Amino acid sequence: MTIDELARETGLTVRNVRSHHARGLLPPPEVRGRTGYYGPEHVERLRLIQELQAEGMKLSGIKRLLGDPGERLLALKRASLETPEESEVVTAADLGQRLRLTEKDDPRQLIEKATKLGLLHPLGEGHYEVPSPALLAAAEQVVTRGVSLGHALDMLESVVRHSRAVSKEFVKLFTDDVIKPYAEEERWDELAESIQASRPLAAQALLAVFRRTMDEEVEAAFSDLAHRMASKR
């Protein structure tokens, strides 16, 4: 593709593309005659630059990172991320029906809270994007079991907060003990294997602890309920 087509493909201006060339951020095109042509590797590089800029990184820092072994590290980061769910679009009426909103509920307040939690993204004109249909389905099931939507969102907020804390601890553990030393020694294959294994290991540990503590909480709740019932007789 030409530089104009490359700019359109990546949402940049031709001036931006030329600027990245001048800074040494973009590989040179293949020149045929007097015209430069760009390929998929140029599109990928520009999108990576945009991604890193969105994370707050300056172009000078990006340039240092784009050299080997920086690119190897970025490739490992991408490989370690799970493929996101395919989002869906729903209407406000659909949400009201699926989440069983009643006259006592304040739809605006509940939707605002769900948006804050990342469960919904308003698109305008009564339409909403659902980034994680599985998460919405879980909320729908909880409401079906008799839990109010407000309480379900409170629970979700707590789950998000605690899971983020656990995730940070687990990632810090691997960063300090594996990622940093392996990257410094450029043990890329071992690092890739360790990163790939970290996610299922974290999920396995978290699920094991959750199952045990869930059993303990259920037993405590039923014990309390039994004592209450006995005291009323």
ZADO-531411 format. One record per residue: residue in one letter; x, y, z of N, C-alpha, C in turn. Coordinates in nm, 3 decimals, padded with zeros to 5 digits. Layout:
N
A,X,Y,Z,X,Y,Z,X,Y,Z
...
***
This chain:
233
M,00.085,-00.119,00.000,00.000,00.000,00.000,00.088,00.124,00.000
T,00.033,00.235,-00.052,00.106,00.361,-00.054,00.100,00.426,00.083
I,00.172,00.534,00.102,00.173,00.601,00.232,00.035,00.656,00.267
D,-00.040,00.700,00.166,-00.176,00.749,00.190,-00.266,00.635,00.238
E,-00.254,00.519,00.175,-00.334,00.403,00.214,-00.294,00.354,00.353
L,-00.164,00.358,00.382,-00.116,00.319,00.515,-00.173,00.411,00.622
A,-00.175,00.540,00.593,-00.229,00.636,00.689,-00.376,00.611,00.715
R,-00.452,00.586,00.609,-00.595,00.558,00.625,-00.616,00.428,00.702
E,-00.537,00.326,00.675,-00.551,00.196,00.740,-00.530,00.206,00.891
T,-00.439,00.293,00.933,-00.403,00.303,01.075,-00.468,00.422,01.146
G,-00.544,00.503,01.071,-00.610,00.617,01.133,-00.517,00.733,01.162
L,-00.401,00.736,01.098,-00.305,00.844,01.116,-00.308,00.938,00.996
T,-00.235,01.047,01.007,-00.217,01.135,00.892,-00.086,01.098,00.823
V,-00.073,01.137,00.698,00.052,01.113,00.626,00.166,01.182,00.698
R,00.137,01.297,00.757,00.240,01.371,00.831,00.289,01.289,00.951
N,00.196,01.223,01.021,00.234,01.137,01.134,00.325,01.025,01.088
V,00.289,00.962,00.977,00.368,00.850,00.926,00.509,00.896,00.890
R,00.519,01.010,00.822,00.650,01.063,00.785,00.731,01.098,00.910
S,00.664,01.149,01.013,00.732,01.184,01.137,00.792,01.061,01.203
H,00.715,00.949,01.202,00.766,00.824,01.260,00.886,00.772,01.180
H,00.882,00.794,01.047,00.997,00.758,00.964,01.120,00.837,01.008
A,01.101,00.969,01.020,01.213,01.057,01.054,01.273,01.024,01.190
R,01.189,00.977,01.283,01.237,00.942,01.417,01.299,00.804,01.423
G,01.291,00.729,01.314,01.347,00.595,01.313,01.257,00.492,01.378
L,01.127,00.524,01.388,01.031,00.433,01.451,00.970,00.335,01.350
L,00.979,00.369,01.222,00.913,00.288,01.119,01.016,00.241,01.016
P,01.016,00.111,00.986,01.110,00.061,00.885,01.083,00.128,00.750
P,01.184,00.143,00.666,01.164,00.206,00.535,01.075,00.121,00.445
P,01.004,00.184,00.352,00.918,00.108,00.261,01.000,00.044,00.150
E,00.933,-00.042,00.075,00.996,-00.099,-00.045,00.973,00.001,-00.158
V,01.080,00.048,-00.216,01.071,00.152,-00.319,01.067,00.088,-00.458
R,00.962,00.123,-00.534,00.950,00.079,-00.673,00.937,00.204,-00.759
G,01.040,00.228,-00.841,01.041,00.353,-00.915,01.067,00.467,-00.818
R,00.969,00.556,-00.807,00.981,00.668,-00.712,00.876,00.660,-00.602
T,00.809,00.544,-00.591,00.700,00.529,-00.494,00.737,00.425,-00.389
G,00.712,00.460,-00.263,00.737,00.366,-00.153,00.611,00.287,-00.122
Y,00.626,00.156,-00.101,00.513,00.070,-00.071,00.531,00.004,00.065
Y,00.420,-00.005,00.138,00.422,-00.056,00.275,00.342,-00.185,00.285
G,00.378,-00.268,00.383,00.312,-00.396,00.402,00.256,-00.413,00.541
P,00.212,-00.536,00.574,00.151,-00.564,00.704,00.243,-00.531,00.822
E,00.376,-00.547,00.803,00.467,-00.519,00.913,00.467,-00.372,00.951
H,00.440,-00.284,00.854,00.434,-00.141,00.883,00.304,-00.108,00.957
V,00.196,-00.173,00.917,00.068,-00.153,00.987,00.082,-00.199,01.132
E,00.143,-00.316,01.152,00.161,-00.369,01.287,00.247,-00.276,01.371
R,00.355,-00.224,01.312,00.443,-00.136,01.386,00.371,-00.007,01.428
L,00.294,00.053,01.338,00.222,00.176,01.370,00.116,00.152,01.478
R,00.048,00.039,01.471,-00.053,00.009,01.573,00.013,-00.016,01.709
L,00.132,-00.075,01.707,00.206,-00.095,01.832,00.246,00.040,01.890
I,00.290,00.131,01.807,00.326,00.265,01.853,00.205,00.334,01.915
Q,00.090,00.322,01.848,-00.033,00.383,01.900,-00.070,00.322,02.035
E,-00.055,00.191,02.046,-00.087,00.120,02.171,00.001,00.168,02.285
L,00.131,00.181,02.258,00.224,00.224,02.361,00.202,00.371,02.398
Q,00.167,00.454,02.300,00.136,00.594,02.329,00.011,00.605,02.416
A,-00.089,00.518,02.390,-00.211,00.517,02.471,-00.182,00.479,02.615
E,-00.073,00.403,02.636,-00.033,00.364,02.771,00.052,00.471,02.839
G,00.071,00.585,02.769,00.142,00.697,02.829,00.291,00.703,02.799
M,00.339,00.619,02.706,00.482,00.616,02.676,00.516,00.721,02.571
K,00.629,00.789,02.591,00.674,00.891,02.496,00.745,00.824,02.379
L,00.752,00.897,02.266,00.810,00.841,02.145,00.957,00.805,02.165
S,01.029,00.882,02.247,01.170,00.851,02.271,01.184,00.717,02.342
G,01.094,00.691,02.437,01.095,00.563,02.507,01.054,00.449,02.417
I,00.955,00.476,02.330,00.909,00.374,02.236,01.022,00.334,02.141
K,01.101,00.432,02.097,01.211,00.403,02.006,01.313,00.309,02.071
R,01.342,00.334,02.200,01.436,00.246,02.270,01.379,00.105,02.286
L,01.247,00.098,02.307,01.183,-00.031,02.330,01.169,-00.113,02.202
L,01.160,-00.045,02.087,01.135,-00.115,01.962,01.256,-00.191,01.909
G,01.373,-00.166,01.963,01.489,-00.243,01.920,01.491,-00.378,01.990
D,01.562,-00.473,01.932,01.578,-00.603,01.996,01.673,-00.584,02.115
P,01.642,-00.632,02.239,01.538,-00.732,02.270,01.403,-00.674,02.312
G,01.386,-00.541,02.300,01.259,-00.481,02.341,01.141,-00.537,02.266
E,01.158,-00.558,02.135,01.048,-00.611,02.055,01.014,-00.754,02.096
R,01.115,-00.830,02.139,01.088,-00.966,02.187,01.001,-00.962,02.311
L,01.031,-00.865,02.398,00.953,-00.852,02.521,00.809,-00.812,02.490
L,00.792,-00.719,02.394,00.657,-00.677,02.355,00.580,-00.793,02.292
A,00.650,-00.874,02.213,00.585,-00.990,02.151,00.540,-01.089,02.257
L,00.621,-01.106,02.361,00.584,-01.196,02.470,00.463,-01.142,02.545
K,00.459,-01.011,02.563,00.345,-00.950,02.633,00.215,-00.979,02.556
R,00.220,-00.960,02.426,00.100,-00.985,02.345,00.059,-01.132,02.348
A,00.159,-01.219,02.346,00.130,-01.362,02.347,00.069,-01.407,02.478
S,00.102,-01.335,02.586,00.054,-01.375,02.719,-00.088,-01.327,02.747
L,-00.139,-01.234,02.665,-00.274,-01.183,02.685,-00.375,-01.277,02.619
E,-00.487,-01.298,02.687,-00.592,-01.381,02.630,-00.668,-01.306,02.521
T,-00.718,-01.379,02.424,-00.801,-01.317,02.321,-00.930,-01.269,02.385
P,-00.961,-01.139,02.371,-01.082,-01.088,02.437,-01.209,-01.149,02.379
E,-01.314,-01.149,02.462,-01.443,-01.198,02.414,-01.495,-01.110,02.301
E,-01.577,-01.169,02.218,-01.642,-01.089,02.114,-01.761,-01.017,02.178
S,-01.757,-00.886,02.175,-01.861,-00.807,02.241,-01.993,-00.817,02.166
E,-02.100,-00.774,02.234,-02.231,-00.770,02.170,-02.297,-00.637,02.202
V,-02.396,-00.601,02.123,-02.469,-00.475,02.142,-02.612,-00.508,02.181
V,-02.658,-00.442,02.288,-02.795,-00.464,02.336,-02.864,-00.330,02.353
T,-02.995,-00.334,02.359,-03.072,-00.213,02.383,-03.108,-00.203,02.531
A,-03.153,-00.085,02.571,-03.194,-00.066,02.710,-03.312,-00.157,02.744
A,-03.400,-00.177,02.646,-03.515,-00.266,02.669,-03.468,-00.409,02.691
D,-03.369,-00.453,02.612,-03.314,-00.588,02.629,-03.256,-00.604,02.769
L,-03.180,-00.503,02.814,-03.119,-00.509,02.947,-03.224,-00.518,03.055
G,-03.329,-00.436,03.041,-03.435,-00.436,03.141,-03.501,-00.572,03.153
Q,-03.520,-00.637,03.039,-03.582,-00.769,03.039,-03.489,-00.877,03.093
R,-03.364,-00.876,03.047,-03.269,-00.980,03.088,-03.230,-00.969,03.236
L,-03.224,-00.845,03.287,-03.184,-00.825,03.426,-03.304,-00.804,03.519
R,-03.422,-00.824,03.463,-03.545,-00.824,03.541,-03.564,-00.697,03.624
L,-03.552,-00.583,03.558,-03.573,-00.456,03.628,-03.721,-00.441,03.662
T,-03.748,-00.391,03.781,-03.885,-00.369,03.827,-03.911,-00.220,03.840
E,-04.033,-00.186,03.877,-04.069,-00.046,03.894,-03.992,00.018,04.010
K,-03.947,-00.065,04.105,-03.871,-00.013,04.220,-03.727,00.022,04.184
D,-03.679,-00.033,04.073,-03.541,-00.009,04.032,-03.527,00.126,03.962
D,-03.411,00.186,03.978,-03.378,00.310,03.906,-03.285,00.271,03.791
P,-03.340,00.253,03.669,-03.258,00.206,03.556,-03.136,00.292,03.530
R,-03.152,00.423,03.541,-03.040,00.513,03.511,-02.925,00.492,03.609
Q,-02.958,00.479,03.736,-02.855,00.460,03.838,-02.785,00.325,03.822
L,-02.864,00.221,03.794,-02.807,00.088,03.778,-02.718,00.079,03.654
I,-02.764,00.140,03.545,-02.685,00.139,03.422,-02.556,00.218,03.441
E,-02.565,00.328,03.516,-02.445,00.408,03.544,-02.343,00.327,03.623
K,-02.391,00.249,03.719,-02.301,00.166,03.799,-02.242,00.054,03.714
A,-02.325,-00.009,03.631,-02.277,-00.115,03.544,-02.172,-00.062,03.445
T,-02.192,00.062,03.400,-02.096,00.125,03.309,-01.964,00.151,03.380
K,-01.972,00.197,03.503,-01.851,00.224,03.583,-01.770,00.096,03.605
L,-01.839,-00.015,03.618,-01.772,-00.144,03.639,-01.719,-00.203,03.508
G,-01.751,-00.140,03.395,-01.705,-00.192,03.267,-01.795,-00.300,03.210
L,-01.911,-00.319,03.273,-02.006,-00.420,03.224,-02.076,-00.372,03.097
L,-02.093,-00.240,03.086,-02.159,-00.180,02.971,-02.080,-00.059,02.922
H,-02.091,-00.030,02.791,-02.036,00.091,02.733,-02.149,00.158,02.653
P,-02.197,00.275,02.697,-02.306,00.342,02.623,-02.264,00.380,02.481
L,-02.351,00.351,02.385,-02.324,00.384,02.245,-02.415,00.497,02.196
G,-02.510,00.535,02.280,-02.606,00.638,02.240,-02.733,00.580,02.184
E,-02.840,00.659,02.191,-02.971,00.620,02.137,-03.022,00.489,02.196
G,-02.995,00.471,02.327,-03.049,00.354,02.396,-02.979,00.224,02.366
H,-02.859,00.228,02.310,-02.783,00.107,02.279,-02.656,00.101,02.364
Y,-02.617,-00.022,02.400,-02.500,-00.041,02.485,-02.415,-00.156,02.432
E,-02.284,-00.137,02.437,-02.192,-00.246,02.403,-02.162,-00.324,02.530
V,-02.164,-00.456,02.519,-02.132,-00.545,02.631,-01.996,-00.608,02.601
P,-01.886,-00.559,02.663,-01.752,-00.612,02.635,-01.736,-00.758,02.672
S,-01.805,-00.800,02.780,-01.795,-00.939,02.824,-01.935,-00.998,02.837
P,-01.987,-01.059,02.730,-02.118,-01.123,02.738,-02.126,-01.229,02.848
A,-02.013,-01.296,02.878,-02.011,-01.398,02.983,-02.036,-01.336,03.119
L,-01.983,-01.217,03.141,-02.002,-01.148,03.268,-02.147,-01.101,03.282
L,-02.204,-01.052,03.173,-02.345,-01.011,03.175,-02.434,-01.132,03.200
A,-02.400,-01.246,03.139,-02.478,-01.368,03.159,-02.472,-01.413,03.305
A,-02.354,-01.395,03.369,-02.340,-01.432,03.510,-02.430,-01.343,03.596
A,-02.432,-01.213,03.567,-02.518,-01.122,03.641,-02.665,-01.158,03.619
E,-02.697,-01.197,03.497,-02.834,-01.237,03.464,-02.875,-01.361,03.544
Q,-02.785,-01.458,03.558,-02.814,-01.579,03.633,-02.833,-01.550,03.782
V,-02.748,-01.461,03.835,-02.760,-01.424,03.977,-02.895,-01.360,04.004
V,-02.936,-01.270,03.915,-03.066,-01.203,03.930,-03.179,-01.304,03.919
T,-03.165,-01.400,03.828,-03.267,-01.504,03.811,-03.287,-01.584,03.939
R,-03.179,-01.599,04.019,-03.186,-01.675,04.144,-03.247,-01.595,04.258
G,-03.287,-01.471,04.231,-03.356,-01.393,04.333,-03.278,-01.279,04.394
V,-03.152,-01.262,04.353,-03.071,-01.152,04.406,-03.106,-01.024,04.329
S,-03.123,-00.912,04.401,-03.155,-00.787,04.333,-03.036,-00.743,04.248
L,-03.063,-00.670,04.141,-02.957,-00.626,04.052,-02.860,-00.534,04.125
G,-02.912,-00.449,04.211,-02.825,-00.359,04.287,-02.725,-00.435,04.371
H,-02.773,-00.539,04.441,-02.685,-00.621,04.523,-02.587,-00.702,04.435
A,-02.635,-00.746,04.319,-02.548,-00.821,04.228,-02.434,-00.733,04.179
L,-02.463,-00.606,04.149,-02.358,-00.514,04.104,-02.261,-00.481,04.217
D,-02.314,-00.472,04.340,-02.225,-00.450,04.456,-02.128,-00.567,04.470
M,-02.182,-00.689,04.453,-02.098,-00.808,04.463,-01.993,-00.808,04.352
L,-02.034,-00.771,04.230,-01.942,-00.768,04.117,-01.830,-00.667,04.141
E,-01.866,-00.553,04.198,-01.766,-00.451,04.228,-01.662,-00.505,04.326
S,-01.710,-00.579,04.426,-01.618,-00.638,04.523,-01.530,-00.744,04.459
V,-01.589,-00.826,04.371,-01.512,-00.931,04.302,-01.403,-00.868,04.215
V,-01.438,-00.762,04.143,-01.341,-00.694,04.056,-01.227,-00.638,04.140
R,-01.261,-00.574,04.251,-01.159,-00.512,04.336,-01.062,-00.617,04.391
H,-01.117,-00.727,04.444,-01.032,-00.828,04.505,-00.953,-00.908,04.400
S,-01.015,-00.936,04.286,-00.945,-01.011,04.182,-00.832,-00.928,04.123
R,-00.853,-00.796,04.116,-00.745,-00.709,04.067,-00.626,-00.712,04.163
A,-00.656,-00.711,04.293,-00.548,-00.716,04.392,-00.472,-00.848,04.383
V,-00.545,-00.959,04.368,-00.479,-01.090,04.355,-00.396,-01.096,04.227
S,-00.452,-01.044,04.117,-00.380,-01.046,03.989,-00.251,-00.966,03.999
K,-00.257,-00.850,04.064,-00.136,-00.768,04.080,-00.029,-00.842,04.158
E,-00.070,-00.911,04.264,00.026,-00.986,04.345,00.091,-01.099,04.263
F,00.009,-01.169,04.186,00.061,-01.281,04.108,00.154,-01.232,03.998
V,00.115,-01.125,03.929,00.199,-01.070,03.823,00.330,-01.016,03.881
K,00.322,-00.951,03.998,00.443,-00.900,04.063,00.537,-01.014,04.099
L,00.480,-01.125,04.145,00.560,-01.242,04.179,00.640,-01.291,04.058
F,00.571,-01.305,03.943,00.638,-01.353,03.823,00.733,-01.246,03.766
T,00.696,-01.118,03.780,00.783,-01.012,03.729,00.916,-01.010,03.804
D,00.908,-01.016,03.937,01.029,-01.010,04.018,01.116,-01.133,04.005
D,01.054,-01.251,04.006,01.131,-01.376,04.013,01.160,-01.441,03.878
V,01.080,-01.405,03.775,01.097,-01.473,03.646,01.124,-01.375,03.532
I,01.031,-01.282,03.511,01.038,-01.197,03.392,01.164,-01.112,03.389
K,01.193,-01.042,03.499,01.311,-00.954,03.499,01.442,-01.030,03.478
P,01.470,-01.134,03.559,01.597,-01.205,03.538,01.606,-01.276,03.404
Y,01.496,-01.336,03.357,01.499,-01.406,03.229,01.522,-01.306,03.114
A,01.456,-01.189,03.122,01.472,-01.088,03.017,01.614,-01.034,03.016
E,01.671,-01.011,03.134,01.808,-00.959,03.141,01.907,-01.058,03.081
E,01.878,-01.188,03.098,01.966,-01.291,03.043,01.925,-01.333,02.902
E,01.816,-01.271,02.851,01.763,-01.299,02.717,01.730,-01.447,02.699
R,01.671,-01.507,02.803,01.627,-01.646,02.797,01.482,-01.647,02.746
W,01.465,-01.609,02.620,01.333,-01.580,02.568,01.240,-01.701,02.563
D,01.292,-01.816,02.523,01.207,-01.935,02.514,01.155,-01.978,02.651
E,01.244,-01.974,02.751,01.202,-02.010,02.887,01.103,-01.908,02.942
L,01.126,-01.780,02.908,01.037,-01.675,02.954,00.898,-01.692,02.893
A,00.893,-01.723,02.764,00.764,-01.744,02.696,00.687,-01.859,02.760
E,00.759,-01.967,02.792,00.695,-02.084,02.854,00.642,-02.050,02.993
S,00.719,-01.974,03.070,00.677,-01.937,03.205,00.556,-01.845,03.203
I,00.555,-01.749,03.109,00.442,-01.656,03.099,00.315,-01.730,03.059
Q,00.328,-01.823,02.965,00.212,-01.899,02.921,00.154,-01.983,03.035
A,00.243,-02.033,03.123,00.198,-02.119,03.233,00.143,-02.040,03.351
S,00.176,-01.911,03.360,00.139,-01.833,03.479,-00.011,-01.815,03.494
R,-00.081,-01.792,03.383,-00.226,-01.766,03.392,-00.304,-01.887,03.444
P,-00.288,-02.008,03.386,-00.361,-02.123,03.441,-00.321,-02.157,03.584
L,-00.193,-02.133,03.619,-00.151,-02.159,03.757,-00.222,-02.065,03.853
A,-00.232,-01.939,03.816,-00.301,-01.841,03.900,-00.448,-01.876,03.914
A,-00.511,-01.914,03.802,-00.653,-01.950,03.806,-00.676,-02.074,03.892
Q,-00.585,-02.171,03.881,-00.598,-02.294,03.959,-00.586,-02.266,04.108
A,-00.489,-02.184,04.147,-00.469,-02.151,04.288,-00.588,-02.072,04.342
L,-00.635,-01.975,04.264,-00.747,-01.892,04.308,-00.874,-01.975,04.323
L,-00.900,-02.065,04.228,-01.020,-02.149,04.234,-01.015,-02.244,04.354
A,-00.896,-02.299,04.382,-00.883,-02.391,04.496,-00.912,-02.319,04.627
V,-00.858,-02.199,04.642,-00.882,-02.122,04.765,-01.028,-02.080,04.774
F,-01.085,-02.039,04.659,-01.225,-01.996,04.659,-01.319,-02.108,04.699
R,-01.295,-02.228,04.646,-01.380,-02.342,04.680,-01.377,-02.370,04.829
R,-01.257,-02.366,04.888,-01.245,-02.396,05.029,-01.312,-02.289,05.115
T,-01.285,-02.163,05.084,-01.344,-02.055,05.163,-01.495,-02.045,05.140
M,-01.540,-02.080,05.018,-01.684,-02.079,04.991,-01.754,-02.183,05.078
D,-01.696,-02.301,05.090,-01.752,-02.405,05.177,-01.759,-02.356,05.322
E,-01.653,-02.290,05.367,-01.649,-02.242,05.505,-01.757,-02.137,05.529
E,-01.776,-02.048,05.432,-01.877,-01.942,05.447,-02.018,-02.000,05.441
V,-02.040,-02.100,05.354,-02.172,-02.164,05.346,-02.205,-02.233,05.478
E,-02.108,-02.306,05.533,-02.130,-02.373,05.661,-02.161,-02.272,05.772
A,-02.087,-02.161,05.773,-02.109,-02.058,05.875,-02.247,-01.996,05.861
A,-02.290,-01.973,05.738,-02.421,-01.911,05.713,-02.534,-02.004,05.757
F,-02.521,-02.134,05.725,-02.625,-02.229,05.764,-02.626,-02.251,05.915
S,-02.509,-02.247,05.976,-02.502,-02.260,06.121,-02.572,-02.143,06.189
D,-02.548,-02.024,06.137,-02.612,-01.905,06.193,-02.764,-01.912,06.174
L,-02.806,-01.958,06.055,-02.949,-01.970,06.027,-03.014,-02.073,06.120
A,-02.946,-02.185,06.143,-02.997,-02.288,06.232,-03.013,-02.236,06.375
H,-02.917,-02.159,06.423,-02.925,-02.102,06.557,-03.041,-02.002,06.569
R,-03.060,-01.925,06.464,-03.172,-01.828,06.464,-03.306,-01.900,06.471
M,-03.318,-02.007,06.389,-03.443,-02.082,06.387,-03.467,-02.151,06.523
A,-03.361,-02.203,06.583,-03.375,-02.270,06.713,-03.414,-02.174,06.824
S,-03.362,-02.053,06.815,-03.389,-01.955,06.922,-03.532,-01.905,06.919
K,-03.600,-01.920,06.804,-03.737,-01.873,06.792,-03.837,-01.975,06.846
R,-03.792,-02.097,06.871,-03.883,-02.201,06.918,-03.896,-02.198,07.069
***
